[in-house]
Amino acid sequence: MPIYEYRARDEHVSCPTCAHGFERLQRLSDTVLTVCPRCGAPVVKLISAPSVGGSKSGLDDRAKAAGFHKLKRLGKGEYEKTY
Ligand SMILES: [Zn+2]
């Protein structure tokens, strides 16, 4: 299943989860998220290019730079950041 990356459309209307982007495991048939599942702020789907490699690690680097740590998988499609 592909992993989609989402990020708050407006960083002023966001929670810590979507402000820096989050990943969501979805089936192709699943509807694309339009709002953050945590805070309901509008989110946009980021273009992810798995074939390029480095796209994901780039996100990790930005997340680390922003004070985020590795995302811990909680369950089906749910991720929680670990402190
Ligand atoms: Zn949010």
PDB file of the backbone (N, CA, C, O) and the ligand in Angstrom, with CONECT records:
HET     ZN  A 101       1
ATOM      1  N   MET A   1       0.850  -1.192   0.000  1.00  0.00           N
ATOM      2  CA  MET A   1       0.000   0.000   0.000  1.00  0.00           C
ATOM      3  C   MET A   1       0.884   1.239   0.000  1.00  0.00           C
ATOM      4  O   MET A   1       1.921   1.287   0.662  1.00  0.00           O
ATOM      5  N   PRO A   2       0.461   2.205  -0.734  1.00  0.00           N
ATOM      6  CA  PRO A   2       1.277   3.430  -0.787  1.00  0.00           C
ATOM      7  C   PRO A   2       1.127   4.256   0.481  1.00  0.00           C
ATOM      8  O   PRO A   2       0.092   4.234   1.148  1.00  0.00           O
ATOM      9  N   ILE A   3       2.172   4.969   0.785  1.00  0.00           N
ATOM     10  CA  ILE A   3       2.112   5.892   1.924  1.00  0.00           C
ATOM     11  C   ILE A   3       1.995   7.304   1.371  1.00  0.00           C
ATOM     12  O   ILE A   3       2.828   7.751   0.582  1.00  0.00           O
ATOM     13  N   TYR A   4       0.969   7.980   1.790  1.00  0.00           N
ATOM     14  CA  TYR A   4       0.771   9.360   1.361  1.00  0.00           C
ATOM     15  C   TYR A   4       1.286  10.305   2.431  1.00  0.00           C
ATOM     16  O   TYR A   4       1.222  10.032   3.630  1.00  0.00           O
ATOM     17  N   GLU A   5       1.788  11.407   1.956  1.00  0.00           N
ATOM     18  CA  GLU A   5       2.266  12.425   2.891  1.00  0.00           C
ATOM     19  C   GLU A   5       1.340  13.634   2.825  1.00  0.00           C
ATOM     20  O   GLU A   5       0.995  14.121   1.748  1.00  0.00           O
ATOM     21  N   TYR A   6       0.957  14.095   3.985  1.00  0.00           N
ATOM     22  CA  TYR A   6       0.078  15.250   4.070  1.00  0.00           C
ATOM     23  C   TYR A   6       0.737  16.326   4.909  1.00  0.00           C
ATOM     24  O   TYR A   6       1.584  16.065   5.763  1.00  0.00           O
ATOM     25  N   ARG A   7       0.315  17.537   4.630  1.00  0.00           N
ATOM     26  CA  ARG A   7       0.825  18.652   5.418  1.00  0.00           C
ATOM     27  C   ARG A   7      -0.257  19.719   5.493  1.00  0.00           C
ATOM     28  O   ARG A   7      -1.057  19.881   4.572  1.00  0.00           O
ATOM     29  N   ALA A   8      -0.268  20.439   6.600  1.00  0.00           N
ATOM     30  CA  ALA A   8      -1.270  21.492   6.776  1.00  0.00           C
ATOM     31  C   ALA A   8      -1.151  22.521   5.653  1.00  0.00           C
ATOM     32  O   ALA A   8      -0.056  22.940   5.278  1.00  0.00           O
ATOM     33  N   ARG A   9      -2.309  22.912   5.131  1.00  0.00           N
ATOM     34  CA  ARG A   9      -2.289  23.905   4.064  1.00  0.00           C
ATOM     35  C   ARG A   9      -1.827  25.245   4.597  1.00  0.00           C
ATOM     36  O   ARG A   9      -1.093  25.978   3.935  1.00  0.00           O
ATOM     37  N   ASP A  10      -2.267  25.548   5.796  1.00  0.00           N
ATOM     38  CA  ASP A  10      -1.894  26.818   6.427  1.00  0.00           C
ATOM     39  C   ASP A  10      -1.269  26.495   7.772  1.00  0.00           C
ATOM     40  O   ASP A  10      -1.945  25.984   8.664  1.00  0.00           O
ATOM     41  N   GLU A  11      -0.004  26.784   7.923  1.00  0.00           N
ATOM     42  CA  GLU A  11       0.681  26.392   9.154  1.00  0.00           C
ATOM     43  C   GLU A  11       0.125  27.124  10.374  1.00  0.00           C
ATOM     44  O   GLU A  11       0.370  26.727  11.512  1.00  0.00           O
ATOM     45  N   HIS A  12      -0.621  28.190  10.125  1.00  0.00           N
ATOM     46  CA  HIS A  12      -1.222  28.898  11.257  1.00  0.00           C
ATOM     47  C   HIS A  12      -2.488  28.202  11.736  1.00  0.00           C
ATOM     48  O   HIS A  12      -2.983  28.468  12.832  1.00  0.00           O
ATOM     49  N   VAL A  13      -3.006  27.304  10.895  1.00  0.00           N
ATOM     50  CA  VAL A  13      -4.184  26.520  11.274  1.00  0.00           C
ATOM     51  C   VAL A  13      -3.770  25.058  11.224  1.00  0.00           C
ATOM     52  O   VAL A  13      -4.027  24.353  10.248  1.00  0.00           O
ATOM     53  N   SER A  14      -3.123  24.620  12.294  1.00  0.00           N
ATOM     54  CA  SER A  14      -2.596  23.258  12.285  1.00  0.00           C
ATOM     55  C   SER A  14      -2.276  22.834  13.704  1.00  0.00           C
ATOM     56  O   SER A  14      -2.233  23.651  14.625  1.00  0.00           O
ATOM     57  N   CYS A  15      -2.053  21.535  13.861  1.00  0.00           N
ATOM     58  CA  CYS A  15      -1.559  21.015  15.133  1.00  0.00           C
ATOM     59  C   CYS A  15      -0.125  20.547  14.882  1.00  0.00           C
ATOM     60  O   CYS A  15       0.319  20.537  13.734  1.00  0.00           O
ATOM     61  N   PRO A  16       0.604  20.162  15.923  1.00  0.00           N
ATOM     62  CA  PRO A  16       1.997  19.726  15.717  1.00  0.00           C
ATOM     63  C   PRO A  16       2.125  18.581  14.724  1.00  0.00           C
ATOM     64  O   PRO A  16       3.163  18.429  14.080  1.00  0.00           O
ATOM     65  N   THR A  17       1.086  17.782  14.598  1.00  0.00           N
ATOM     66  CA  THR A  17       1.159  16.647  13.678  1.00  0.00           C
ATOM     67  C   THR A  17       1.186  17.102  12.232  1.00  0.00           C
ATOM     68  O   THR A  17       2.059  16.699  11.463  1.00  0.00           O
ATOM     69  N   CYS A  18       0.239  17.935  11.864  1.00  0.00           N
ATOM     70  CA  CYS A  18       0.142  18.295  10.452  1.00  0.00           C
ATOM     71  C   CYS A  18       0.976  19.519  10.107  1.00  0.00           C
ATOM     72  O   CYS A  18       1.220  19.781   8.930  1.00  0.00           O
ATOM     73  N   ALA A  19       1.409  20.258  11.088  1.00  0.00           N
ATOM     74  CA  ALA A  19       2.211  21.447  10.801  1.00  0.00           C
ATOM     75  C   ALA A  19       3.488  21.078  10.061  1.00  0.00           C
ATOM     76  O   ALA A  19       3.943  21.816   9.187  1.00  0.00           O
ATOM     77  N   HIS A  20       4.064  19.936  10.413  1.00  0.00           N
ATOM     78  CA  HIS A  20       5.318  19.509   9.800  1.00  0.00           C
ATOM     79  C   HIS A  20       5.127  18.345   8.854  1.00  0.00           C
ATOM     80  O   HIS A  20       6.092  17.792   8.327  1.00  0.00           O
ATOM     81  N   GLY A  21       3.877  17.977   8.644  1.00  0.00           N
ATOM     82  CA  GLY A  21       3.601  16.891   7.721  1.00  0.00           C
ATOM     83  C   GLY A  21       3.509  15.560   8.434  1.00  0.00           C
ATOM     84  O   GLY A  21       4.166  15.348   9.453  1.00  0.00           O
ATOM     85  N   PHE A  22       2.701  14.669   7.906  1.00  0.00           N
ATOM     86  CA  PHE A  22       2.591  13.330   8.467  1.00  0.00           C
ATOM     87  C   PHE A  22       2.327  12.355   7.342  1.00  0.00           C
ATOM     88  O   PHE A  22       1.867  12.732   6.264  1.00  0.00           O
ATOM     89  N   GLU A  23       2.622  11.110   7.607  1.00  0.00           N
ATOM     90  CA  GLU A  23       2.439  10.079   6.598  1.00  0.00           C
ATOM     91  C   GLU A  23       1.233   9.236   6.938  1.00  0.00           C
ATOM     92  O   GLU A  23       0.900   9.050   8.109  1.00  0.00           O
ATOM     93  N   ARG A  24       0.594   8.740   5.933  1.00  0.00           N
ATOM     94  CA  ARG A  24      -0.591   7.923   6.151  1.00  0.00           C
ATOM     95  C   ARG A  24      -0.593   6.789   5.142  1.00  0.00           C
ATOM     96  O   ARG A  24      -0.482   6.995   3.933  1.00  0.00           O
ATOM     97  N   LEU A  25      -0.721   5.590   5.678  1.00  0.00           N
ATOM     98  CA  LEU A  25      -0.783   4.414   4.829  1.00  0.00           C
ATOM     99  C   LEU A  25      -2.215   4.251   4.339  1.00  0.00           C
ATOM    100  O   LEU A  25      -3.143   4.129   5.139  1.00  0.00           O
ATOM    101  N   GLN A  26      -2.389   4.251   3.033  1.00  0.00           N
ATOM    102  CA  GLN A  26      -3.732   4.166   2.485  1.00  0.00           C
ATOM    103  C   GLN A  26      -3.780   3.216   1.318  1.00  0.00           C
ATOM    104  O   GLN A  26      -2.813   3.032   0.580  1.00  0.00           O
ATOM    105  N   ARG A  27      -4.940   2.624   1.182  1.00  0.00           N
ATOM    106  CA  ARG A  27      -5.181   1.859  -0.033  1.00  0.00           C
ATOM    107  C   ARG A  27      -5.440   2.826  -1.171  1.00  0.00           C
ATOM    108  O   ARG A  27      -5.849   3.967  -0.955  1.00  0.00           O
ATOM    109  N   LEU A  28      -5.199   2.360  -2.380  1.00  0.00           N
ATOM    110  CA  LEU A  28      -5.452   3.204  -3.535  1.00  0.00           C
ATOM    111  C   LEU A  28      -6.931   3.607  -3.600  1.00  0.00           C
ATOM    112  O   LEU A  28      -7.278   4.676  -4.103  1.00  0.00           O
ATOM    113  N   SER A  29      -7.785   2.729  -3.082  1.00  0.00           N
ATOM    114  CA  SER A  29      -9.220   3.000  -3.147  1.00  0.00           C
ATOM    115  C   SER A  29      -9.680   3.949  -2.050  1.00  0.00           C
ATOM    116  O   SER A  29     -10.799   4.461  -2.089  1.00  0.00           O
ATOM    117  N   ASP A  30      -8.803   4.180  -1.060  1.00  0.00           N
ATOM    118  CA  ASP A  30      -9.199   5.084   0.020  1.00  0.00           C
ATOM    119  C   ASP A  30      -9.296   6.519  -0.493  1.00  0.00           C
ATOM    120  O   ASP A  30      -8.585   6.922  -1.413  1.00  0.00           O
ATOM    121  N   THR A  31     -10.183   7.263   0.121  1.00  0.00           N
ATOM    122  CA  THR A  31     -10.309   8.661  -0.274  1.00  0.00           C
ATOM    123  C   THR A  31      -9.125   9.450   0.255  1.00  0.00           C
ATOM    124  O   THR A  31      -8.579   9.150   1.317  1.00  0.00           O
ATOM    125  N   VAL A  32      -8.745  10.451  -0.499  1.00  0.00           N
ATOM    126  CA  VAL A  32      -7.639  11.304  -0.086  1.00  0.00           C
ATOM    127  C   VAL A  32      -8.095  12.198   1.051  1.00  0.00           C
ATOM    128  O   VAL A  32      -9.186  12.768   1.019  1.00  0.00           O
ATOM    129  N   LEU A  33      -7.252  12.309   2.044  1.00  0.00           N
ATOM    130  CA  LEU A  33      -7.584  13.169   3.177  1.00  0.00           C
ATOM    131  C   LEU A  33      -7.609  14.630   2.744  1.00  0.00           C
ATOM    132  O   LEU A  33      -6.778  15.073   1.951  1.00  0.00           O
ATOM    133  N   THR A  34      -8.560  15.356   3.268  1.00  0.00           N
ATOM    134  CA  THR A  34      -8.573  16.800   3.017  1.00  0.00           C
ATOM    135  C   THR A  34      -8.394  17.579   4.310  1.00  0.00           C
ATOM    136  O   THR A  34      -8.083  18.769   4.298  1.00  0.00           O
ATOM    137  N   VAL A  35      -8.598  16.880   5.434  1.00  0.00           N
ATOM    138  CA  VAL A  35      -8.396  17.541   6.722  1.00  0.00           C
ATOM    139  C   VAL A  35      -7.548  16.646   7.608  1.00  0.00           C
ATOM    140  O   VAL A  35      -7.530  15.424   7.458  1.00  0.00           O
ATOM    141  N   CYS A  36      -6.853  17.275   8.524  1.00  0.00           N
ATOM    142  CA  CYS A  36      -6.041  16.531   9.488  1.00  0.00           C
ATOM    143  C   CYS A  36      -6.949  15.693  10.374  1.00  0.00           C
ATOM    144  O   CYS A  36      -7.915  16.217  10.928  1.00  0.00           O
ATOM    145  N   PRO A  37      -6.657  14.385  10.522  1.00  0.00           N
ATOM    146  CA  PRO A  37      -7.495  13.523  11.361  1.00  0.00           C
ATOM    147  C   PRO A  37      -7.404  13.901  12.835  1.00  0.00           C
ATOM    148  O   PRO A  37      -8.248  13.494  13.634  1.00  0.00           O
ATOM    149  N   ARG A  38      -6.409  14.657  13.190  1.00  0.00           N
ATOM    150  CA  ARG A  38      -6.222  15.008  14.589  1.00  0.00           C
ATOM    151  C   ARG A  38      -6.891  16.333  14.954  1.00  0.00           C
ATOM    152  O   ARG A  38      -7.558  16.435  15.983  1.00  0.00           O
ATOM    153  N   CYS A  39      -6.710  17.334  14.115  1.00  0.00           N
ATOM    154  CA  CYS A  39      -7.216  18.657  14.492  1.00  0.00           C
ATOM    155  C   CYS A  39      -8.232  19.210  13.503  1.00  0.00           C
ATOM    156  O   CYS A  39      -8.873  20.224  13.778  1.00  0.00           O
ATOM    157  N   GLY A  40      -8.385  18.557  12.358  1.00  0.00           N
ATOM    158  CA  GLY A  40      -9.401  19.003  11.401  1.00  0.00           C
ATOM    159  C   GLY A  40      -8.975  20.159  10.519  1.00  0.00           C
ATOM    160  O   GLY A  40      -9.788  20.693   9.764  1.00  0.00           O
ATOM    161  N   ALA A  41      -7.713  20.554  10.602  1.00  0.00           N
ATOM    162  CA  ALA A  41      -7.242  21.642   9.748  1.00  0.00           C
ATOM    163  C   ALA A  41      -7.106  21.144   8.304  1.00  0.00           C
ATOM    164  O   ALA A  41      -6.812  19.971   8.071  1.00  0.00           O
ATOM    165  N   PRO A  42      -7.321  22.036   7.347  1.00  0.00           N
ATOM    166  CA  PRO A  42      -7.161  21.627   5.945  1.00  0.00           C
ATOM    167  C   PRO A  42      -5.734  21.154   5.667  1.00  0.00           C
ATOM    168  O   PRO A  42      -4.766  21.798   6.074  1.00  0.00           O
ATOM    169  N   VAL A  43      -5.618  20.040   4.980  1.00  0.00           N
ATOM    170  CA  VAL A  43      -4.291  19.532   4.619  1.00  0.00           C
ATOM    171  C   VAL A  43      -4.228  19.303   3.115  1.00  0.00           C
ATOM    172  O   VAL A  43      -5.252  19.120   2.458  1.00  0.00           O
ATOM    173  N   VAL A  44      -3.044  19.315   2.597  1.00  0.00           N
ATOM    174  CA  VAL A  44      -2.815  19.017   1.192  1.00  0.00           C
ATOM    175  C   VAL A  44      -1.960  17.761   1.100  1.00  0.00           C
ATOM    176  O   VAL A  44      -1.125  17.497   1.965  1.00  0.00           O
ATOM    177  N   LYS A  45      -2.179  17.004   0.055  1.00  0.00           N
ATOM    178  CA  LYS A  45      -1.381  15.798  -0.162  1.00  0.00           C
ATOM    179  C   LYS A  45      -0.094  16.199  -0.868  1.00  0.00           C
ATOM    180  O   LYS A  45      -0.114  16.894  -1.884  1.00  0.00           O
ATOM    181  N   LEU A  46       1.006  15.756  -0.318  1.00  0.00           N
ATOM    182  CA  LEU A  46       2.289  16.067  -0.933  1.00  0.00           C
ATOM    183  C   LEU A  46       2.575  15.058  -2.031  1.00  0.00           C
ATOM    184  O   LEU A  46       2.196  13.890  -1.942  1.00  0.00           O
ATOM    185  N   ILE A  47       3.240  15.525  -3.047  1.00  0.00           N
ATOM    186  CA  ILE A  47       3.648  14.613  -4.100  1.00  0.00           C
ATOM    187  C   ILE A  47       4.825  13.809  -3.594  1.00  0.00           C
ATOM    188  O   ILE A  47       5.878  14.364  -3.282  1.00  0.00           O
ATOM    189  N   SER A  48       4.648  12.507  -3.515  1.00  0.00           N
ATOM    190  CA  SER A  48       5.760  11.677  -3.083  1.00  0.00           C
ATOM    191  C   SER A  48       6.246  10.854  -4.265  1.00  0.00           C
ATOM    192  O   SER A  48       5.454  10.315  -5.037  1.00  0.00           O
ATOM    193  N   ALA A  49       7.515  10.772  -4.385  1.00  0.00           N
ATOM    194  CA  ALA A  49       8.108  10.047  -5.501  1.00  0.00           C
ATOM    195  C   ALA A  49       9.044   8.987  -4.952  1.00  0.00           C
ATOM    196  O   ALA A  49      10.246   9.222  -4.832  1.00  0.00           O
ATOM    197  N   PRO A  50       8.501   7.815  -4.616  1.00  0.00           N
ATOM    198  CA  PRO A  50       9.316   6.757  -4.012  1.00  0.00           C
ATOM    199  C   PRO A  50      10.510   6.355  -4.877  1.00  0.00           C
ATOM    200  O   PRO A  50      11.552   5.951  -4.362  1.00  0.00           O
ATOM    201  N   SER A  51      10.346   6.469  -6.201  1.00  0.00           N
ATOM    202  CA  SER A  51      11.410   6.027  -7.093  1.00  0.00           C
ATOM    203  C   SER A  51      12.643   6.915  -6.962  1.00  0.00           C
ATOM    204  O   SER A  51      13.759   6.492  -7.264  1.00  0.00           O
ATOM    205  N   VAL A  52      12.435   8.131  -6.515  1.00  0.00           N
ATOM    206  CA  VAL A  52      13.560   9.047  -6.387  1.00  0.00           C
ATOM    207  C   VAL A  52      14.401   8.707  -5.163  1.00  0.00           C
ATOM    208  O   VAL A  52      15.575   9.072  -5.091  1.00  0.00           O
ATOM    209  N   GLY A  53      13.807   8.012  -4.206  1.00  0.00           N
ATOM    210  CA  GLY A  53      14.530   7.702  -2.967  1.00  0.00           C
ATOM    211  C   GLY A  53      14.884   8.996  -2.274  1.00  0.00           C
ATOM    212  O   GLY A  53      14.740  10.021  -2.940  1.00  0.00           O
ATOM    213  N   GLY A  54      15.293   9.093  -1.126  1.00  0.00           N
ATOM    214  CA  GLY A  54      15.699  10.375  -0.576  1.00  0.00           C
ATOM    215  C   GLY A  54      14.539  11.311  -0.282  1.00  0.00           C
ATOM    216  O   GLY A  54      14.677  12.227   0.529  1.00  0.00           O
ATOM    217  N   SER A  55      13.404  11.099  -0.924  1.00  0.00           N
ATOM    218  CA  SER A  55      12.248  11.936  -0.638  1.00  0.00           C
ATOM    219  C   SER A  55      11.826  11.764   0.817  1.00  0.00           C
ATOM    220  O   SER A  55      11.565  12.736   1.525  1.00  0.00           O
ATOM    221  N   LYS A  56      11.764  10.519   1.240  1.00  0.00           N
ATOM    222  CA  LYS A  56      11.335  10.227   2.598  1.00  0.00           C
ATOM    223  C   LYS A  56      12.376  10.670   3.611  1.00  0.00           C
ATOM    224  O   LYS A  56      12.050  11.258   4.642  1.00  0.00           O
ATOM    225  N   SER A  57      13.639  10.381   3.302  1.00  0.00           N
ATOM    226  CA  SER A  57      14.674  10.762   4.248  1.00  0.00           C
ATOM    227  C   SER A  57      14.773  12.280   4.330  1.00  0.00           C
ATOM    228  O   SER A  57      15.120  12.834   5.373  1.00  0.00           O
ATOM    229  N   GLY A  58      14.466  12.945   3.222  1.00  0.00           N
ATOM    230  CA  GLY A  58      14.456  14.399   3.247  1.00  0.00           C
ATOM    231  C   GLY A  58      13.415  14.916   4.217  1.00  0.00           C
ATOM    232  O   GLY A  58      13.636  15.876   4.955  1.00  0.00           O
ATOM    233  N   LEU A  59      12.260  14.243   4.190  1.00  0.00           N
ATOM    234  CA  LEU A  59      11.194  14.626   5.123  1.00  0.00           C
ATOM    235  C   LEU A  59      11.647  14.379   6.550  1.00  0.00           C
ATOM    236  O   LEU A  59      11.399  15.194   7.438  1.00  0.00           O
ATOM    237  N   ASP A  60      12.313  13.252   6.768  1.00  0.00           N
ATOM    238  CA  ASP A  60      12.805  12.947   8.102  1.00  0.00           C
ATOM    239  C   ASP A  60      13.773  14.018   8.578  1.00  0.00           C
ATOM    240  O   ASP A  60      13.727  14.455   9.728  1.00  0.00           O
ATOM    241  N   ASP A  61      14.642  14.428   7.678  1.00  0.00           N
ATOM    242  CA  ASP A  61      15.617  15.440   8.052  1.00  0.00           C
ATOM    243  C   ASP A  61      14.929  16.735   8.447  1.00  0.00           C
ATOM    244  O   ASP A  61      15.284  17.375   9.436  1.00  0.00           O
ATOM    245  N   ARG A  62      13.925  17.109   7.638  1.00  0.00           N
ATOM    246  CA  ARG A  62      13.206  18.338   7.958  1.00  0.00           C
ATOM    247  C   ARG A  62      12.462  18.192   9.283  1.00  0.00           C
ATOM    248  O   ARG A  62      12.383  19.133  10.073  1.00  0.00           O
ATOM    249  N   ALA A  63      11.915  16.989   9.512  1.00  0.00           N
ATOM    250  CA  ALA A  63      11.189  16.760  10.755  1.00  0.00           C
ATOM    251  C   ALA A  63      12.135  16.848  11.937  1.00  0.00           C
ATOM    252  O   ALA A  63      11.800  17.431  12.968  1.00  0.00           O
ATOM    253  N   LYS A  64      13.313  16.271  11.786  1.00  0.00           N
ATOM    254  CA  LYS A  64      14.303  16.327  12.865  1.00  0.00           C
ATOM    255  C   LYS A  64      14.726  17.766  13.116  1.00  0.00           C
ATOM    256  O   LYS A  64      14.858  18.201  14.259  1.00  0.00           O
ATOM    257  N   ALA A  65      14.935  18.494  12.026  1.00  0.00           N
ATOM    258  CA  ALA A  65      15.348  19.880  12.154  1.00  0.00           C
ATOM    259  C   ALA A  65      14.283  20.690  12.873  1.00  0.00           C
ATOM    260  O   ALA A  65      14.589  21.665  13.560  1.00  0.00           O
ATOM    261  N   ALA A  66      13.039  20.284  12.712  1.00  0.00           N
ATOM    262  CA  ALA A  66      11.942  21.014  13.336  1.00  0.00           C
ATOM    263  C   ALA A  66      11.681  20.516  14.749  1.00  0.00           C
ATOM    264  O   ALA A  66      10.722  20.936  15.397  1.00  0.00           O
ATOM    265  N   GLY A  67      12.533  19.627  15.218  1.00  0.00           N
ATOM    266  CA  GLY A  67      12.385  19.140  16.583  1.00  0.00           C
ATOM    267  C   GLY A  67      11.545  17.883  16.700  1.00  0.00           C
ATOM    268  O   GLY A  67      11.211  17.440  17.799  1.00  0.00           O
ATOM    269  N   PHE A  68      11.210  17.318  15.558  1.00  0.00           N
ATOM    270  CA  PHE A  68      10.426  16.089  15.595  1.00  0.00           C
ATOM    271  C   PHE A  68      11.360  14.888  15.700  1.00  0.00           C
ATOM    272  O   PHE A  68      12.523  14.934  15.300  1.00  0.00           O
ATOM    273  N   HIS A  69      10.822  13.843  16.238  1.00  0.00           N
ATOM    274  CA  HIS A  69      11.568  12.604  16.237  1.00  0.00           C
ATOM    275  C   HIS A  69      10.841  11.598  15.365  1.00  0.00           C
ATOM    276  O   HIS A  69       9.799  11.889  14.777  1.00  0.00           O
ATOM    277  N   LYS A  70      11.396  10.452  15.301  1.00  0.00           N
ATOM    278  CA  LYS A  70      10.815   9.406  14.472  1.00  0.00           C
ATOM    279  C   LYS A  70       9.348   9.190  14.788  1.00  0.00           C
ATOM    280  O   LYS A  70       8.931   9.230  15.945  1.00  0.00           O
ATOM    281  N   LEU A  71       8.570   8.961  13.734  1.00  0.00           N
ATOM    282  CA  LEU A  71       7.162   8.650  13.951  1.00  0.00           C
ATOM    283  C   LEU A  71       7.041   7.193  14.353  1.00  0.00           C
ATOM    284  O   LEU A  71       7.652   6.312  13.748  1.00  0.00           O
ATOM    285  N   LYS A  72       6.252   6.955  15.371  1.00  0.00           N
ATOM    286  CA  LYS A  72       6.037   5.596  15.832  1.00  0.00           C
ATOM    287  C   LYS A  72       4.686   5.131  15.320  1.00  0.00           C
ATOM    288  O   LYS A  72       3.684   5.833  15.453  1.00  0.00           O
ATOM    289  N   ARG A  73       4.668   3.961  14.745  1.00  0.00           N
ATOM    290  CA  ARG A  73       3.421   3.457  14.223  1.00  0.00           C
ATOM    291  C   ARG A  73       2.547   2.927  15.358  1.00  0.00           C
ATOM    292  O   ARG A  73       2.969   2.065  16.130  1.00  0.00           O
ATOM    293  N   LEU A  74       1.344   3.445  15.447  1.00  0.00           N
ATOM    294  CA  LEU A  74       0.428   3.038  16.510  1.00  0.00           C
ATOM    295  C   LEU A  74      -0.451   1.886  16.068  1.00  0.00           C
ATOM    296  O   LEU A  74      -0.726   0.972  16.845  1.00  0.00           O
ATOM    297  N   GLY A  75      -0.883   1.930  14.846  1.00  0.00           N
ATOM    298  CA  GLY A  75      -1.789   0.901  14.371  1.00  0.00           C
ATOM    299  C   GLY A  75      -2.084   1.145  12.921  1.00  0.00           C
ATOM    300  O   GLY A  75      -1.265   1.718  12.203  1.00  0.00           O
ATOM    301  N   LYS A  76      -3.224   0.727  12.487  1.00  0.00           N
ATOM    302  CA  LYS A  76      -3.575   0.838  11.071  1.00  0.00           C
ATOM    303  C   LYS A  76      -3.617   2.292  10.622  1.00  0.00           C
ATOM    304  O   LYS A  76      -4.563   3.023  10.920  1.00  0.00           O
ATOM    305  N   GLY A  77      -2.603   2.688   9.920  1.00  0.00           N
ATOM    306  CA  GLY A  77      -2.613   4.033   9.355  1.00  0.00           C
ATOM    307  C   GLY A  77      -2.472   5.156  10.361  1.00  0.00           C
ATOM    308  O   GLY A  77      -2.576   6.330  10.004  1.00  0.00           O
ATOM    309  N   GLU A  78      -2.239   4.811  11.598  1.00  0.00           N
ATOM    310  CA  GLU A  78      -2.121   5.846  12.609  1.00  0.00           C
ATOM    311  C   GLU A  78      -0.678   5.936  13.087  1.00  0.00           C
ATOM    312  O   GLU A  78      -0.035   4.927  13.377  1.00  0.00           O
ATOM    313  N   TYR A  79      -0.202   7.126  13.159  1.00  0.00           N
ATOM    314  CA  TYR A  79       1.172   7.331  13.606  1.00  0.00           C
ATOM    315  C   TYR A  79       1.194   8.340  14.737  1.00  0.00           C
ATOM    316  O   TYR A  79       0.399   9.279  14.771  1.00  0.00           O
ATOM    317  N   GLU A  80       2.088   8.136  15.631  1.00  0.00           N
ATOM    318  CA  GLU A  80       2.244   9.083  16.728  1.00  0.00           C
ATOM    319  C   GLU A  80       3.700   9.441  16.808  1.00  0.00           C
ATOM    320  O   GLU A  80       4.569   8.577  16.689  1.00  0.00           O
ATOM    321  N   LYS A  81       3.974  10.718  17.011  1.00  0.00           N
ATOM    322  CA  LYS A  81       5.376  11.060  17.129  1.00  0.00           C
ATOM    323  C   LYS A  81       5.853  10.725  18.533  1.00  0.00           C
ATOM    324  O   LYS A  81       5.117  10.868  19.509  1.00  0.00           O
ATOM    325  N   THR A  82       7.088  10.279  18.613  1.00  0.00           N
ATOM    326  CA  THR A  82       7.656   9.891  19.894  1.00  0.00           C
ATOM    327  C   THR A  82       8.611  10.964  20.364  1.00  0.00           C
ATOM    328  O   THR A  82       9.375  11.509  19.568  1.00  0.00           O
ATOM    329  N   TYR A  83       8.577  11.269  21.626  1.00  0.00           N
ATOM    330  CA  TYR A  83       9.422  12.320  22.168  1.00  0.00           C
ATOM    331  C   TYR A  83      10.667  11.731  22.818  1.00  0.00           C
ATOM    332  O   TYR A  83      11.504  12.472  23.334  1.00  0.00           O
TER     333      TYR A  83
HETATM  334 ZN    ZN A 101      -3.509  18.689  12.544  1.00  0.00          ZN2+
END
